[in-house]
Amino acid sequence: GVVNHILAKLGLERIYFLSKPEFFRGIFTGMNIWKSTGFNAVIYLAALTSVDESLYEAAKIDGASKFQQLRYITIPSIIPTIVVMLVLKVGSMLNVAFETILLLYQPATYSTADVISTYVYRTGMLMQDFGLATAVGLFNAIVGFLLVYSANKWSKKITSSSLW
């Protein structure tokens, strides 16, 4: 890739990053941030367009700075969107990109790349232990449900805005 090309130009040795466990978390995290940035930007931009412009005009007349407009108008106006996105992110915390990890990892990186979903896949499909794979998958689903339920309760208590 580009990084190895730069390393070679500098006279350094090329590194196969995907075979080194110490690089896997950084690569995976950076890739997921880059992947979700576009979708999140669209959601938050849509929320920002729903803020009433007359509030900003009134704040300018009252002498509010840009920071005060952000603090007292923008953020309170998009709190429902922020809360919904938070609850959805909490719900998907345990279901990290299974397909991505499955494509990126290899036996050399099992120690850092293995997550519940890949463990369930390896246990059920490769080792043919369907009972254990089902139990782990069910446990994962129950914990995910409890996380979503508690995040929703918290959001309803704090902001009076929730999914249900």
C-alpha positions as CSV (number, residue, x, y, z in Angstrom):
1,G,0.0,0.0,0.0
2,V,0.9,3.7,0.2
3,V,2.5,3.4,3.6
4,N,4.8,0.6,2.5
5,H,5.7,2.5,-0.7
6,I,6.7,5.5,1.5
7,L,8.7,3.2,3.8
8,A,10.5,1.7,0.8
9,K,11.3,5.2,-0.6
10,L,12.8,6.1,2.9
11,G,15.0,3.0,2.7
12,L,13.1,1.2,5.5
13,E,11.8,-2.3,5.4
14,R,8.2,-3.0,4.2
15,I,5.8,-4.2,6.9
16,Y,2.8,-6.5,6.3
17,F,0.5,-4.7,8.7
18,L,-2.4,-7.2,8.6
19,S,-0.2,-10.0,9.9
20,K,1.0,-8.0,13.0
21,P,-1.5,-8.2,15.9
22,E,-0.3,-4.8,17.3
23,F,-1.5,-3.0,14.2
24,F,-4.9,-4.7,13.8
25,R,-6.9,-2.6,16.3
26,G,-5.7,0.7,14.8
27,I,-6.4,-0.5,11.2
28,F,-9.9,-1.7,12.2
29,T,-10.8,1.4,14.2
30,G,-9.6,3.8,11.5
31,M,-11.4,1.9,8.8
32,N,-14.7,1.9,10.8
33,I,-14.4,5.6,11.6
34,W,-13.8,6.3,7.9
35,K,-16.7,4.0,6.9
36,S,-19.3,5.5,9.2
37,T,-18.3,9.2,8.8
38,G,-20.5,9.7,5.6
39,F,-23.6,8.2,7.0
40,N,-23.3,10.1,10.4
41,A,-22.6,13.3,8.5
42,V,-25.8,13.0,6.5
43,I,-27.9,12.3,9.6
44,Y,-26.5,15.2,11.6
45,L,-26.7,17.6,8.6
46,A,-30.3,16.6,8.2
47,A,-30.9,17.4,11.9
48,L,-29.1,20.7,11.6
49,T,-31.4,21.8,8.7
50,S,-34.4,21.3,10.9
51,V,-33.2,24.0,13.4
52,D,-35.4,27.1,13.0
53,E,-33.4,30.0,11.5
54,S,-35.4,32.6,13.4
55,L,-33.7,31.4,16.6
56,Y,-30.3,32.2,15.2
57,E,-31.5,35.6,14.0
58,A,-33.0,36.4,17.5
59,A,-29.7,35.3,19.1
60,K,-27.7,37.6,16.8
61,I,-29.9,40.5,17.7
62,D,-29.4,39.7,21.4
63,G,-25.6,39.7,20.8
64,A,-25.0,36.0,21.1
65,S,-21.6,34.8,19.9
66,K,-21.2,31.7,17.6
67,F,-20.3,29.6,20.6
68,Q,-23.4,30.7,22.5
69,Q,-25.5,30.0,19.5
70,L,-24.0,26.5,19.3
71,R,-24.5,25.9,23.1
72,Y,-28.0,27.3,23.5
73,I,-29.7,26.8,20.1
74,T,-27.9,24.1,17.9
75,I,-27.1,21.4,20.5
76,P,-30.5,21.6,22.3
77,S,-32.3,21.5,18.9
78,I,-30.5,18.3,17.8
79,I,-30.5,16.5,21.1
80,P,-33.2,14.0,20.0
81,T,-31.1,13.0,17.0
82,I,-28.0,12.7,19.2
83,V,-29.9,10.5,21.6
84,V,-31.3,8.2,18.9
85,M,-27.9,7.8,17.4
86,L,-26.4,7.0,20.8
87,V,-29.0,4.3,21.5
88,L,-28.4,2.8,18.1
89,K,-24.6,2.8,18.6
90,V,-25.0,1.2,22.0
91,G,-27.1,-1.5,20.4
92,S,-24.5,-2.2,17.8
93,M,-21.6,-2.2,20.3
94,L,-21.4,-6.0,20.5
95,N,-22.0,-6.6,16.8
96,V,-18.9,-5.1,15.4
97,A,-18.4,-5.5,11.7
98,F,-18.2,-9.3,11.6
99,E,-17.7,-9.5,7.8
100,T,-14.8,-7.0,8.0
101,I,-13.0,-8.8,10.7
102,L,-13.5,-12.1,9.0
103,L,-12.0,-10.8,5.9
104,L,-9.1,-9.0,7.7
105,Y,-8.0,-11.5,10.3
106,Q,-5.9,-14.6,10.1
107,P,-4.4,-17.0,12.6
108,A,-1.6,-14.7,13.4
109,T,-4.0,-12.0,14.6
110,Y,-6.6,-14.2,16.4
111,S,-5.3,-12.9,19.7
112,T,-6.4,-9.3,19.0
113,A,-8.9,-9.6,16.1
114,D,-11.2,-12.2,17.6
115,V,-14.7,-10.9,18.7
116,I,-17.8,-12.7,19.8
117,S,-19.2,-12.9,16.2
118,T,-16.1,-14.5,14.8
119,Y,-15.8,-16.8,17.7
120,V,-19.4,-18.0,17.1
121,Y,-18.6,-18.5,13.4
122,R,-15.5,-20.5,14.1
123,T,-17.1,-22.6,16.9
124,G,-20.3,-23.3,14.9
125,M,-19.2,-23.6,11.3
126,L,-15.6,-24.7,11.5
127,M,-15.5,-26.8,14.7
128,Q,-19.1,-28.0,14.3
129,D,-20.0,-27.2,18.0
130,F,-23.5,-25.9,17.3
131,G,-24.7,-25.9,20.9
132,L,-21.9,-23.7,22.2
133,A,-22.1,-21.4,19.2
134,T,-25.9,-21.0,19.8
135,A,-25.4,-20.4,23.5
136,V,-22.8,-17.7,22.9
137,G,-24.9,-16.1,20.2
138,L,-27.9,-16.0,22.4
139,F,-25.9,-14.5,25.3
140,N,-24.6,-11.9,22.9
141,A,-28.2,-11.0,21.8
142,I,-29.5,-10.8,25.4
143,V,-26.6,-8.5,26.5
144,G,-27.2,-6.3,23.4
145,F,-30.9,-6.1,24.2
146,L,-30.2,-5.1,27.8
147,L,-27.7,-2.5,26.7
148,V,-30.3,-0.9,24.3
149,Y,-33.0,-1.1,26.9
150,S,-30.9,0.6,29.6
151,A,-29.6,3.2,27.1
152,N,-33.2,4.0,26.1
153,K,-34.3,4.3,29.7
154,W,-31.3,6.5,30.5
155,S,-32.1,8.8,27.5
156,K,-35.8,9.0,28.4
157,K,-34.8,10.0,32.0
158,I,-32.1,12.5,31.1
159,T,-33.5,14.2,28.0
160,S,-37.2,13.0,27.9
161,S,-36.4,11.7,24.3
162,S,-36.1,8.0,23.5
163,L,-36.8,5.4,20.9
164,W,-39.9,4.1,22.6
